[in-house]
Amino acid sequence: MNLIFKNINAITPLTKDEENTIASYLVEKQYKTKTLLLNAGEVCKSSYFVKSGVLRSFTINDNIIEHILHFTCKGWWIGDMYSLISQKPGHLFIEVLEDAETIELSKENQEIL
């Protein structure tokens, strides 16, 4: 969890008590290469902080051509922010390109925090 708090503390300093509170709302998960964390048309329910591995977000147009929007590696966040905030179906796919460990913050827990 140290990496995520280094990331957050670069923007807004946290006390140890605040870090402990936030940590109680985070979930660590591991994913294998080729896992789809989000499909277009689904509502994004979490944002993902990458501890290790590589993820990408992309769209697929009407001609079935992929358009990569974002690569994410260690220390970065990824998610479909439009869908996460609006809780409407999004247009992004999120795929694991290299076995990954993530820390996830659900929309529900984000609202609580």
Biopython code that builds the backbone (N, CA, C, O; Angstrom):
import numpy as np
from Bio.PDB.StructureBuilder import StructureBuilder

atoms = [
    (1, "MET", "N", (0.817, -1.208, 0.000)),
    (1, "MET", "CA", (0.000, 0.000, 0.000)),
    (1, "MET", "C", (0.860, 1.271, 0.000)),
    (1, "MET", "O", (0.357, 2.362, -0.270)),
    (2, "ASN", "N", (2.136, 1.131, 0.298)),
    (2, "ASN", "CA", (2.979, 2.322, 0.367)),
    (2, "ASN", "C", (2.974, 3.116, -0.929)),
    (2, "ASN", "O", (2.967, 4.347, -0.899)),
    (3, "LEU", "N", (2.978, 2.428, -2.068)),
    (3, "LEU", "CA", (3.041, 3.102, -3.358)),
    (3, "LEU", "C", (1.822, 3.994, -3.595)),
    (3, "LEU", "O", (1.962, 5.108, -4.098)),
    (4, "ILE", "N", (0.647, 3.521, -3.243)),
    (4, "ILE", "CA", (-0.558, 4.329, -3.457)),
    (4, "ILE", "C", (-0.545, 5.559, -2.551)),
    (4, "ILE", "O", (-0.994, 6.631, -2.957)),
    (5, "PHE", "N", (-0.040, 5.414, -1.342)),
    (5, "PHE", "CA", (-0.010, 6.568, -0.445)),
    (5, "PHE", "C", (1.080, 7.558, -0.835)),
    (5, "PHE", "O", (0.946, 8.756, -0.584)),
    (6, "LYS", "N", (2.141, 7.078, -1.436)),
    (6, "LYS", "CA", (3.144, 7.982, -1.995)),
    (6, "LYS", "C", (2.499, 8.814, -3.103)),
    (6, "LYS", "O", (2.737, 10.017, -3.208)),
    (7, "ASN", "N", (1.684, 8.159, -3.924)),
    (7, "ASN", "CA", (0.974, 8.831, -5.013)),
    (7, "ASN", "C", (0.004, 9.880, -4.469)),
    (7, "ASN", "O", (-0.012, 11.013, -4.948)),
    (8, "ILE", "N", (-0.790, 9.517, -3.489)),
    (8, "ILE", "CA", (-1.782, 10.441, -2.913)),
    (8, "ILE", "C", (-1.093, 11.573, -2.164)),
    (8, "ILE", "O", (-1.491, 12.731, -2.292)),
    (9, "ASN", "N", (-0.057, 11.251, -1.381)),
    (9, "ASN", "CA", (0.638, 12.264, -0.596)),
    (9, "ASN", "C", (1.354, 13.300, -1.457)),
    (9, "ASN", "O", (1.628, 14.406, -0.991)),
    (10, "ALA", "N", (1.658, 12.956, -2.702)),
    (10, "ALA", "CA", (2.269, 13.931, -3.613)),
    (10, "ALA", "C", (1.282, 15.049, -3.947)),
    (10, "ALA", "O", (1.684, 16.150, -4.324)),
    (11, "ILE", "N", (-0.021, 14.757, -3.804)),
    (11, "ILE", "CA", (-1.059, 15.737, -4.119)),
    (11, "ILE", "C", (-1.606, 16.392, -2.859)),
    (11, "ILE", "O", (-1.775, 17.609, -2.790)),
    (12, "THR", "N", (-1.878, 15.550, -1.864)),
    (12, "THR", "CA", (-2.414, 16.069, -0.605)),
    (12, "THR", "C", (-1.867, 15.233, 0.548)),
    (12, "THR", "O", (-2.111, 14.028, 0.605)),
    (13, "PRO", "N", (-1.141, 15.849, 1.455)),
    (13, "PRO", "CA", (-0.553, 15.091, 2.574)),
    (13, "PRO", "C", (-1.629, 14.456, 3.462)),
    (13, "PRO", "O", (-2.661, 15.059, 3.754)),
    (14, "LEU", "N", (-1.350, 13.223, 3.875)),
    (14, "LEU", "CA", (-2.256, 12.478, 4.745)),
    (14, "LEU", "C", (-1.568, 12.157, 6.066)),
    (14, "LEU", "O", (-0.354, 11.955, 6.119)),
    (15, "THR", "N", (-2.362, 12.113, 7.125)),
    (15, "THR", "CA", (-1.841, 11.623, 8.397)),
    (15, "THR", "C", (-1.875, 10.097, 8.357)),
    (15, "THR", "O", (-2.508, 9.515, 7.477)),
    (16, "LYS", "N", (-1.206, 9.454, 9.294)),
    (16, "LYS", "CA", (-1.244, 7.983, 9.366)),
    (16, "LYS", "C", (-2.668, 7.490, 9.616)),
    (16, "LYS", "O", (-3.078, 6.471, 9.060)),
    (17, "ASP", "N", (-3.415, 8.198, 10.441)),
    (17, "ASP", "CA", (-4.813, 7.815, 10.683)),
    (17, "ASP", "C", (-5.634, 7.891, 9.404)),
    (17, "ASP", "O", (-6.455, 7.013, 9.139)),
    (18, "GLU", "N", (-5.417, 8.941, 8.606)),
    (18, "GLU", "CA", (-6.132, 9.058, 7.329)),
    (18, "GLU", "C", (-5.732, 7.936, 6.375)),
    (18, "GLU", "O", (-6.583, 7.375, 5.684)),
    (19, "GLU", "N", (-4.448, 7.608, 6.336)),
    (19, "GLU", "CA", (-3.993, 6.496, 5.496)),
    (19, "GLU", "C", (-4.647, 5.190, 5.920)),
    (19, "GLU", "O", (-5.079, 4.408, 5.073)),
    (20, "ASN", "N", (-4.724, 4.950, 7.216)),
    (20, "ASN", "CA", (-5.353, 3.719, 7.713)),
    (20, "ASN", "C", (-6.833, 3.664, 7.359)),
    (20, "ASN", "O", (-7.348, 2.606, 6.998)),
    (21, "THR", "N", (-7.515, 4.793, 7.458)),
    (21, "THR", "CA", (-8.926, 4.845, 7.096)),
    (21, "THR", "C", (-9.104, 4.541, 5.611)),
    (21, "THR", "O", (-9.949, 3.728, 5.237)),
    (22, "ILE", "N", (-8.308, 5.193, 4.769)),
    (22, "ILE", "CA", (-8.398, 4.969, 3.324)),
    (22, "ILE", "C", (-8.072, 3.511, 2.996)),
    (22, "ILE", "O", (-8.762, 2.889, 2.189)),
    (23, "ALA", "N", (-7.038, 2.973, 3.610)),
    (23, "ALA", "CA", (-6.630, 1.586, 3.344)),
    (23, "ALA", "C", (-7.764, 0.602, 3.612)),
    (23, "ALA", "O", (-7.865, -0.426, 2.943)),
    (24, "SER", "N", (-8.607, 0.908, 4.578)),
    (24, "SER", "CA", (-9.711, -0.007, 4.909)),
    (24, "SER", "C", (-10.764, -0.058, 3.793)),
    (24, "SER", "O", (-11.600, -0.962, 3.782)),
    (25, "TYR", "N", (-10.735, 0.891, 2.864)),
    (25, "TYR", "CA", (-11.695, 0.929, 1.756)),
    (25, "TYR", "C", (-11.097, 0.446, 0.430)),
    (25, "TYR", "O", (-11.792, 0.412, -0.585)),
    (26, "LEU", "N", (-9.838, 0.080, 0.436)),
    (26, "LEU", "CA", (-9.155, -0.362, -0.777)),
    (26, "LEU", "C", (-9.082, -1.879, -0.829)),
    (26, "LEU", "O", (-9.035, -2.544, 0.205)),
    (27, "VAL", "N", (-9.071, -2.425, -2.052)),
    (27, "VAL", "CA", (-9.002, -3.875, -2.237)),
    (27, "VAL", "C", (-7.845, -4.180, -3.191)),
    (27, "VAL", "O", (-7.773, -3.641, -4.296)),
    (28, "GLU", "N", (-6.949, -5.049, -2.743)),
    (28, "GLU", "CA", (-5.838, -5.477, -3.591)),
    (28, "GLU", "C", (-6.255, -6.723, -4.364)),
    (28, "GLU", "O", (-6.842, -7.648, -3.804)),
    (29, "LYS", "N", (-5.941, -6.733, -5.667)),
    (29, "LYS", "CA", (-6.274, -7.879, -6.516)),
    (29, "LYS", "C", (-5.144, -8.152, -7.492)),
    (29, "LYS", "O", (-4.317, -7.287, -7.782)),
    (30, "GLN", "N", (-5.134, -9.388, -7.994)),
    (30, "GLN", "CA", (-4.156, -9.789, -9.006)),
    (30, "GLN", "C", (-4.913, -10.264, -10.239)),
    (30, "GLN", "O", (-5.959, -10.905, -10.137)),
    (31, "TYR", "N", (-4.361, -9.935, -11.411)),
    (31, "TYR", "CA", (-4.988, -10.308, -12.674)),
    (31, "TYR", "C", (-3.953, -10.881, -13.623)),
    (31, "TYR", "O", (-2.789, -10.480, -13.611)),
    (32, "LYS", "N", (-4.389, -11.818, -14.440)),
    (32, "LYS", "CA", (-3.544, -12.421, -15.466)),
    (32, "LYS", "C", (-3.634, -11.619, -16.761)),
    (32, "LYS", "O", (-4.614, -10.914, -17.004)),
    (33, "THR", "N", (-2.604, -11.738, -17.579)),
    (33, "THR", "CA", (-2.585, -11.123, -18.900)),
    (33, "THR", "C", (-3.848, -11.500, -19.678)),
    (33, "THR", "O", (-4.333, -12.628, -19.584)),
    (34, "LYS", "N", (-4.361, -10.562, -20.431)),
    (34, "LYS", "CA", (-5.550, -10.697, -21.295)),
    (34, "LYS", "C", (-6.873, -10.576, -20.542)),
    (34, "LYS", "O", (-7.932, -10.654, -21.164)),
    (35, "THR", "N", (-6.845, -10.388, -19.216)),
    (35, "THR", "CA", (-8.083, -10.201, -18.460)),
    (35, "THR", "C", (-8.698, -8.857, -18.825)),
    (35, "THR", "O", (-8.011, -7.836, -18.835)),
    (36, "LEU", "N", (-9.990, -8.860, -19.123)),
    (36, "LEU", "CA", (-10.715, -7.611, -19.358)),
    (36, "LEU", "C", (-11.351, -7.172, -18.044)),
    (36, "LEU", "O", (-12.199, -7.872, -17.490)),
    (37, "LEU", "N", (-10.936, -6.012, -17.551)),
    (37, "LEU", "CA", (-11.491, -5.481, -16.307)),
    (37, "LEU", "C", (-12.786, -4.717, -16.560)),
    (37, "LEU", "O", (-13.623, -4.568, -15.670)),
    (38, "LEU", "N", (-12.932, -4.234, -17.804)),
    (38, "LEU", "CA", (-14.124, -3.474, -18.160)),
    (38, "LEU", "C", (-14.390, -3.659, -19.646)),
    (38, "LEU", "O", (-13.468, -3.618, -20.460)),
    (39, "ASN", "N", (-15.638, -3.860, -19.989)),
    (39, "ASN", "CA", (-16.074, -3.945, -21.385)),
    (39, "ASN", "C", (-16.875, -2.698, -21.734)),
    (39, "ASN", "O", (-17.581, -2.152, -20.887)),
    (40, "ALA", "N", (-16.766, -2.251, -22.970)),
    (40, "ALA", "CA", (-17.598, -1.145, -23.435)),
    (40, "ALA", "C", (-19.060, -1.536, -23.229)),
    (40, "ALA", "O", (-19.445, -2.685, -23.443)),
    (41, "GLY", "N", (-19.859, -0.568, -22.816)),
    (41, "GLY", "CA", (-21.269, -0.828, -22.551)),
    (41, "GLY", "C", (-21.569, -1.161, -21.112)),
    (41, "GLY", "O", (-22.731, -1.190, -20.708)),
    (42, "GLU", "N", (-20.525, -1.417, -20.323)),
    (42, "GLU", "CA", (-20.707, -1.676, -18.890)),
    (42, "GLU", "C", (-20.521, -0.386, -18.104)),
    (42, "GLU", "O", (-19.912, 0.570, -18.584)),
    (43, "VAL", "N", (-21.051, -0.376, -16.898)),
    (43, "VAL", "CA", (-20.831, 0.738, -15.981)),
    (43, "VAL", "C", (-19.547, 0.456, -15.209)),
    (43, "VAL", "O", (-19.392, -0.615, -14.623)),
    (44, "CYS", "N", (-18.634, 1.413, -15.210)),
    (44, "CYS", "CA", (-17.380, 1.275, -14.472)),
    (44, "CYS", "C", (-17.669, 1.396, -12.977)),
    (44, "CYS", "O", (-18.253, 2.384, -12.530)),
    (45, "LYS", "N", (-17.265, 0.407, -12.222)),
    (45, "LYS", "CA", (-17.571, 0.381, -10.795)),
    (45, "LYS", "C", (-16.371, 0.696, -9.900)),
    (45, "LYS", "O", (-16.527, 0.890, -8.694)),
    (46, "SER", "N", (-15.157, 0.748, -10.500)),
    (46, "SER", "CA", (-13.944, 0.999, -9.710)),
    (46, "SER", "C", (-12.909, 1.734, -10.538)),
    (46, "SER", "O", (-12.929, 1.702, -11.768)),
    (47, "SER", "N", (-12.003, 2.399, -9.832)),
    (47, "SER", "CA", (-10.783, 2.881, -10.468)),
    (47, "SER", "C", (-9.668, 1.973, -9.961)),
    (47, "SER", "O", (-9.742, 1.432, -8.858)),
    (48, "TYR", "N", (-8.633, 1.815, -10.788)),
    (48, "TYR", "CA", (-7.571, 0.851, -10.519)),
    (48, "TYR", "C", (-6.237, 1.570, -10.401)),
    (48, "TYR", "O", (-5.856, 2.333, -11.288)),
    (49, "PHE", "N", (-5.533, 1.326, -9.309)),
    (49, "PHE", "CA", (-4.179, 1.821, -9.128)),
    (49, "PHE", "C", (-3.257, 0.633, -9.362)),
    (49, "PHE", "O", (-3.437, -0.422, -8.754)),
    (50, "VAL", "N", (-2.274, 0.795, -10.236)),
    (50, "VAL", "CA", (-1.420, -0.319, -10.629)),
    (50, "VAL", "C", (-0.187, -0.404, -9.729)),
    (50, "VAL", "O", (0.628, 0.517, -9.672)),
    (51, "LYS", "N", (-0.075, -1.532, -9.028)),
    (51, "LYS", "CA", (1.119, -1.816, -8.217)),
    (51, "LYS", "C", (2.207, -2.444, -9.064)),
    (51, "LYS", "O", (3.392, -2.181, -8.856)),
    (52, "SER", "N", (1.807, -3.281, -10.028)),
    (52, "SER", "CA", (2.748, -3.901, -10.958)),
    (52, "SER", "C", (1.967, -4.335, -12.186)),
    (52, "SER", "O", (0.751, -4.522, -12.131)),
    (53, "GLY", "N", (2.677, -4.493, -13.289)),
    (53, "GLY", "CA", (2.033, -4.902, -14.527)),
    (53, "GLY", "C", (1.701, -3.718, -15.416)),
    (53, "GLY", "O", (2.073, -2.580, -15.133)),
    (54, "VAL", "N", (0.994, -4.011, -16.495)),
    (54, "VAL", "CA", (0.611, -2.986, -17.469)),
    (54, "VAL", "C", (-0.841, -3.215, -17.875)),
    (54, "VAL", "O", (-1.249, -4.343, -18.149)),
    (55, "LEU", "N", (-1.608, -2.143, -17.911)),
    (55, "LEU", "CA", (-2.998, -2.172, -18.362)),
    (55, "LEU", "C", (-3.151, -1.163, -19.488)),
    (55, "LEU", "O", (-2.319, -0.271, -19.654)),
    (56, "ARG", "N", (-4.223, -1.313, -20.262)),
    (56, "ARG", "CA", (-4.521, -0.331, -21.302)),
    (56, "ARG", "C", (-6.017, -0.090, -21.344)),
    (56, "ARG", "O", (-6.812, -0.961, -20.990)),
    (57, "SER", "N", (-6.390, 1.104, -21.782)),
    (57, "SER", "CA", (-7.786, 1.385, -22.096)),
    (57, "SER", "C", (-7.866, 1.646, -23.589)),
    (57, "SER", "O", (-6.966, 2.236, -24.185)),
    (58, "PHE", "N", (-8.974, 1.190, -24.183)),
    (58, "PHE", "CA", (-9.130, 1.357, -25.616)),
    (58, "PHE", "C", (-10.604, 1.322, -25.987)),
    (58, "PHE", "O", (-11.454, 0.892, -25.208)),
    (59, "THR", "N", (-10.879, 1.786, -27.196)),
    (59, "THR", "CA", (-12.211, 1.690, -27.767)),
    (59, "THR", "C", (-12.117, 0.871, -29.047)),
    (59, "THR", "O", (-11.027, 0.659, -29.579)),
    (60, "ILE", "N", (-13.250, 0.420, -29.530)),
    (60, "ILE", "CA", (-13.326, -0.277, -30.817)),
    (60, "ILE", "C", (-14.389, 0.445, -31.642)),
    (60, "ILE", "O", (-15.532, 0.589, -31.210)),
    (61, "ASN", "N", (-13.995, 0.897, -32.838)),
    (61, "ASN", "CA", (-14.947, 1.648, -33.661)),
    (61, "ASN", "C", (-15.849, 0.715, -34.463)),
    (61, "ASN", "O", (-15.764, -0.507, -34.338)),
    (62, "ASP", "N", (-16.707, 1.302, -35.280)),
    (62, "ASP", "CA", (-17.669, 0.518, -36.063)),
    (62, "ASP", "C", (-17.003, -0.415, -37.066)),
    (62, "ASP", "O", (-17.606, -1.404, -37.483)),
    (63, "ASN", "N", (-15.773, -0.116, -37.457)),
    (63, "ASN", "CA", (-15.030, -0.957, -38.397)),
    (63, "ASN", "C", (-14.178, -2.002, -37.671)),
    (63, "ASN", "O", (-13.317, -2.640, -38.277)),
    (64, "ILE", "N", (-14.422, -2.168, -36.382)),
    (64, "ILE", "CA", (-13.721, -3.123, -35.527)),
    (64, "ILE", "C", (-12.215, -2.841, -35.491)),
    (64, "ILE", "O", (-11.394, -3.758, -35.518)),
    (65, "ILE", "N", (-11.881, -1.567, -35.431)),
    (65, "ILE", "CA", (-10.491, -1.130, -35.287)),
    (65, "ILE", "C", (-10.311, -0.595, -33.877)),
    (65, "ILE", "O", (-11.075, 0.258, -33.426)),
    (66, "GLU", "N", (-9.287, -1.104, -33.175)),
    (66, "GLU", "CA", (-8.995, -0.652, -31.819)),
    (66, "GLU", "C", (-8.281, 0.696, -31.839)),
    (66, "GLU", "O", (-7.430, 0.959, -32.689)),
    (67, "HIS", "N", (-8.652, 1.541, -30.878)),
    (67, "HIS", "CA", (-7.982, 2.822, -30.674)),
    (67, "HIS", "C", (-7.529, 2.867, -29.219)),
    (67, "HIS", "O", (-8.342, 3.016, -28.307)),
    (68, "ILE", "N", (-6.242, 2.738, -29.019)),
    (68, "ILE", "CA", (-5.694, 2.742, -27.659)),
    (68, "ILE", "C", (-5.667, 4.176, -27.149)),
    (68, "ILE", "O", (-5.164, 5.078, -27.818)),
    (69, "LEU", "N", (-6.212, 4.369, -25.966)),
    (69, "LEU", "CA", (-6.280, 5.696, -25.373)),
    (69, "LEU", "C", (-5.231, 5.907, -24.293)),
    (69, "LEU", "O", (-4.750, 7.022, -24.089)),
    (70, "HIS", "N", (-4.877, 4.822, -23.599)),
    (70, "HIS", "CA", (-4.062, 5.012, -22.408)),
    (70, "HIS", "C", (-3.369, 3.705, -22.038)),
    (70, "HIS", "O", (-3.998, 2.647, -22.012)),
    (71, "PHE", "N", (-2.086, 3.782, -21.756)),
    (71, "PHE", "CA", (-1.360, 2.678, -21.129)),
    (71, "PHE", "C", (-1.107, 3.080, -19.687)),
    (71, "PHE", "O", (-0.837, 4.248, -19.406)),
    (72, "THR", "N", (-1.191, 2.135, -18.780)),
    (72, "THR", "CA", (-0.978, 2.420, -17.364)),
    (72, "THR", "C", (-0.015, 1.391, -16.789)),
    (72, "THR", "O", (-0.174, 0.191, -17.009)),
    (73, "CYS", "N", (0.978, 1.862, -16.057)),
    (73, "CYS", "CA", (1.943, 0.965, -15.432)),
    (73, "CYS", "C", (2.065, 1.311, -13.948)),
    (73, "CYS", "O", (1.285, 2.101, -13.416)),
    (74, "LYS", "N", (3.032, 0.723, -13.307)),
    (74, "LYS", "CA", (3.241, 0.874, -11.865)),
    (74, "LYS", "C", (3.148, 2.348, -11.434)),
    (74, "LYS", "O", (3.826, 3.223, -11.973)),
    (75, "GLY", "N", (2.281, 2.581, -10.442)),
    (75, "GLY", "CA", (2.157, 3.913, -9.854)),
    (75, "GLY", "C", (1.134, 4.813, -10.526)),
    (75, "GLY", "O", (1.017, 5.984, -10.163)),
    (76, "TRP", "N", (0.389, 4.294, -11.497)),
    (76, "TRP", "CA", (-0.601, 5.101, -12.204)),
    (76, "TRP", "C", (-2.002, 4.553, -11.965)),
    (76, "TRP", "O", (-2.175, 3.405, -11.556)),
    (77, "TRP", "N", (-2.999, 5.396, -12.228)),
    (77, "TRP", "CA", (-4.413, 5.046, -12.103)),
    (77, "TRP", "C", (-5.020, 4.839, -13.485)),
    (77, "TRP", "O", (-4.561, 5.414, -14.471)),
    (78, "ILE", "N", (-6.065, 4.004, -13.542)),
    (78, "ILE", "CA", (-6.825, 3.827, -14.785)),
    (78, "ILE", "C", (-8.280, 3.530, -14.429)),
    (78, "ILE", "O", (-8.577, 2.930, -13.396)),
    (79, "GLY", "N", (-9.164, 3.960, -15.303)),
    (79, "GLY", "CA", (-10.590, 3.690, -15.161)),
    (79, "GLY", "C", (-11.329, 4.450, -16.241)),
    (79, "GLY", "O", (-10.728, 5.253, -16.954)),
    (80, "ASP", "N", (-12.601, 4.215, -16.372)),
    (80, "ASP", "CA", (-13.440, 4.990, -17.277)),
    (80, "ASP", "C", (-14.099, 6.059, -16.410)),
    (80, "ASP", "O", (-15.168, 5.833, -15.842)),
    (81, "MET", "N", (-13.463, 7.217, -16.311)),
    (81, "MET", "CA", (-13.913, 8.245, -15.377)),
    (81, "MET", "C", (-15.321, 8.749, -15.683)),
    (81, "MET", "O", (-16.098, 9.009, -14.764)),
    (82, "TYR", "N", (-15.660, 8.891, -16.977)),
    (82, "TYR", "CA", (-17.022, 9.316, -17.321)),
    (82, "TYR", "C", (-18.036, 8.329, -16.750)),
    (82, "TYR", "O", (-18.990, 8.729, -16.082)),
    (83, "SER", "N", (-17.829, 7.051, -17.013)),
    (83, "SER", "CA", (-18.762, 6.026, -16.556)),
    (83, "SER", "C", (-18.759, 5.922, -15.029)),
    (83, "SER", "O", (-19.814, 5.777, -14.412)),
    (84, "LEU", "N", (-17.584, 5.995, -14.429)),
    (84, "LEU", "CA", (-17.477, 5.881, -12.972)),
    (84, "LEU", "C", (-18.247, 6.998, -12.272)),
    (84, "LEU", "O", (-18.976, 6.751, -11.312)),
    (85, "ILE", "N", (-18.085, 8.207, -12.750)),
    (85, "ILE", "CA", (-18.742, 9.353, -12.103)),
    (85, "ILE", "C", (-20.231, 9.387, -12.402)),
    (85, "ILE", "O", (-21.042, 9.614, -11.504)),
    (86, "SER", "N", (-20.595, 9.163, -13.661)),
    (86, "SER", "CA", (-22.005, 9.263, -14.056)),
    (86, "SER", "C", (-22.802, 7.998, -13.745)),
    (86, "SER", "O", (-24.030, 8.029, -13.661)),
    (87, "GLN", "N", (-22.080, 6.872, -13.573)),
    (87, "GLN", "CA", (-22.705, 5.558, -13.397)),
    (87, "GLN", "C", (-23.602, 5.209, -14.579)),
    (87, "GLN", "O", (-24.653, 4.586, -14.424)),
    (88, "LYS", "N", (-23.158, 5.629, -15.773)),
    (88, "LYS", "CA", (-23.794, 5.267, -17.034)),
    (88, "LYS", "C", (-22.840, 4.361, -17.798)),
    (88, "LYS", "O", (-21.631, 4.416, -17.575)),
    (89, "PRO", "N", (-23.365, 3.520, -18.702)),
    (89, "PRO", "CA", (-22.470, 2.665, -19.487)),
    (89, "PRO", "C", (-21.433, 3.493, -20.242)),
    (89, "PRO", "O", (-21.745, 4.539, -20.810)),
    (90, "GLY", "N", (-20.195, 3.003, -20.234)),
    (90, "GLY", "CA", (-19.104, 3.710, -20.891)),
    (90, "GLY", "C", (-18.765, 3.113, -22.234)),
    (90, "GLY", "O", (-19.427, 2.190, -22.708)),
    (91, "HIS", "N", (-17.728, 3.649, -22.842)),
    (91, "HIS", "CA", (-17.294, 3.221, -24.172)),
    (91, "HIS", "C", (-15.926, 2.561, -24.148)),
    (91, "HIS", "O", (-15.423, 2.141, -25.190)),
    (92, "LEU", "N", (-15.317, 2.464, -22.972)),
    (92, "LEU", "CA", (-13.951, 1.957, -22.876)),
    (92, "LEU", "C", (-13.889, 0.481, -22.510)),
    (92, "LEU", "O", (-14.738, -0.046, -21.790)),
    (93, "PHE", "N", (-12.860, -0.160, -23.028)),
    (93, "PHE", "CA", (-12.424, -1.464, -22.559)),
    (93, "PHE", "C", (-11.177, -1.208, -21.720)),
    (93, "PHE", "O", (-10.395, -0.312, -22.038)),
    (94, "ILE", "N", (-10.981, -1.978, -20.656)),
    (94, "ILE", "CA", (-9.730, -1.950, -19.895)),
    (94, "ILE", "C", (-9.220, -3.375, -19.840)),
    (94, "ILE", "O", (-9.915, -4.279, -19.377)),
    (95, "GLU", "N", (-7.989, -3.572, -20.320)),
    (95, "GLU", "CA", (-7.403, -4.901, -20.442)),
    (95, "GLU", "C", (-6.045, -4.953, -19.769)),
    (95, "GLU", "O", (-5.286, -3.985, -19.791)),
    (96, "VAL", "N", (-5.753, -6.096, -19.170)),
    (96, "VAL", "CA", (-4.446, -6.349, -18.575)),
    (96, "VAL", "C", (-3.511, -6.845, -19.680)),
    (96, "VAL", "O", (-3.772, -7.871, -20.307)),
    (97, "LEU", "N", (-2.426, -6.114, -19.911)),
    (97, "LEU", "CA", (-1.453, -6.507, -20.945)),
    (97, "LEU", "C", (-0.330, -7.359, -20.389)),
    (97, "LEU", "O", (0.285, -8.141, -21.114)),
    (98, "GLU", "N", (-0.063, -7.207, -19.100)),
    (98, "GLU", "CA", (1.003, -7.955, -18.426)),
    (98, "GLU", "C", (0.483, -8.255, -17.030)),
    (98, "GLU", "O", (-0.064, -7.367, -16.376)),
    (99, "ASP", "N", (0.642, -9.503, -16.554)),
    (99, "ASP", "CA", (0.145, -9.853, -15.222)),
    (99, "ASP", "C", (0.261, -8.650, -14.295)),
    (99, "ASP", "O", (1.300, -7.992, -14.242)),
    (100, "ALA", "N", (-0.820, -8.368, -13.561)),
    (100, "ALA", "CA", (-0.873, -7.129, -12.789)),
    (100, "ALA", "C", (-1.383, -7.344, -11.374)),
    (100, "ALA", "O", (-2.180, -8.241, -11.098)),
    (101, "GLU", "N", (-0.894, -6.494, -10.497)),
    (101, "GLU", "CA", (-1.435, -6.344, -9.147)),
    (101, "GLU", "C", (-2.017, -4.947, -9.078)),
    (101, "GLU", "O", (-1.350, -3.972, -9.425)),
    (102, "THR", "N", (-3.263, -4.847, -8.630)),
    (102, "THR", "CA", (-3.919, -3.548, -8.544)),
    (102, "THR", "C", (-4.441, -3.299, -7.135)),
    (102, "THR", "O", (-4.605, -4.216, -6.330)),
    (103, "ILE", "N", (-4.691, -2.045, -6.878)),
    (103, "ILE", "CA", (-5.424, -1.628, -5.694)),
    (103, "ILE", "C", (-6.666, -0.932, -6.232)),
    (103, "ILE", "O", (-6.569, 0.039, -6.982)),
    (104, "GLU", "N", (-7.827, -1.436, -5.844)),
    (104, "GLU", "CA", (-9.064, -0.921, -6.411)),
    (104, "GLU", "C", (-9.845, -0.100, -5.396)),
    (104, "GLU", "O", (-9.941, -0.433, -4.214)),
    (105, "LEU", "N", (-10.395, 0.987, -5.918)),
    (105, "LEU", "CA", (-11.271, 1.846, -5.126)),
    (105, "LEU", "C", (-12.620, 1.883, -5.827)),
    (105, "LEU", "O", (-12.756, 2.448, -6.912)),
    (106, "SER", "N", (-13.605, 1.279, -5.200)),
    (106, "SER", "CA", (-14.943, 1.230, -5.797)),
    (106, "SER", "C", (-15.599, 2.602, -5.743)),
    (106, "SER", "O", (-15.242, 3.444, -4.920)),
    (107, "LYS", "N", (-16.555, 2.811, -6.627)),
    (107, "LYS", "CA", (-17.333, 4.060, -6.639)),
    (107, "LYS", "C", (-17.988, 4.271, -5.284)),
    (107, "LYS", "O", (-17.971, 5.376, -4.741)),
    (108, "GLU", "N", (-18.564, 3.210, -4.745)),
    (108, "GLU", "CA", (-19.228, 3.294, -3.445)),
    (108, "GLU", "C", (-18.255, 3.743, -2.358)),
    (108, "GLU", "O", (-18.572, 4.638, -1.574)),
    (109, "ASN", "N", (-17.084, 3.133, -2.305)),
    (109, "ASN", "CA", (-16.109, 3.495, -1.271)),
    (109, "ASN", "C", (-15.511, 4.880, -1.512)),
    (109, "ASN", "O", (-15.175, 5.588, -0.563)),
    (110, "GLN", "N", (-15.380, 5.260, -2.771)),
    (110, "GLN", "CA", (-14.912, 6.611, -3.087)),
    (110, "GLN", "C", (-15.886, 7.646, -2.534)),
    (110, "GLN", "O", (-15.470, 8.658, -1.971)),
    (111, "GLU", "N", (-17.176, 7.392, -2.695)),
    (111, "GLU", "CA", (-18.202, 8.310, -2.187)),
    (111, "GLU", "C", (-18.151, 8.391, -0.660)),
    (111, "GLU", "O", (-18.324, 9.467, -0.087)),
    (112, "ILE", "N", (-17.914, 7.251, -0.002)),
    (112, "ILE", "CA", (-17.820, 7.234, 1.461)),
    (112, "ILE", "C", (-16.629, 8.071, 1.917)),
    (112, "ILE", "O", (-16.735, 8.868, 2.849)),
    (113, "LEU", "N", (-15.496, 7.879, 1.249)),
    (113, "LEU", "CA", (-14.288, 8.623, 1.627)),
    (113, "LEU", "C", (-14.443, 10.107, 1.357)),
    (113, "LEU", "O", (-13.522, 10.882, 1.615)),
]
sb = StructureBuilder()
sb.init_structure("model")
sb.init_model(0)
sb.init_chain("A")
sb.init_seg("    ")
for serial, (resi, resn, name, xyz) in enumerate(atoms, 1):
    if name == "N":
        sb.init_residue(resn, " ", resi, " ")
    sb.init_atom(name, np.array(xyz, "f"), 0.0, 1.0, " ", f" {name:<3s}", serial, name[0])
structure = sb.get_structure()
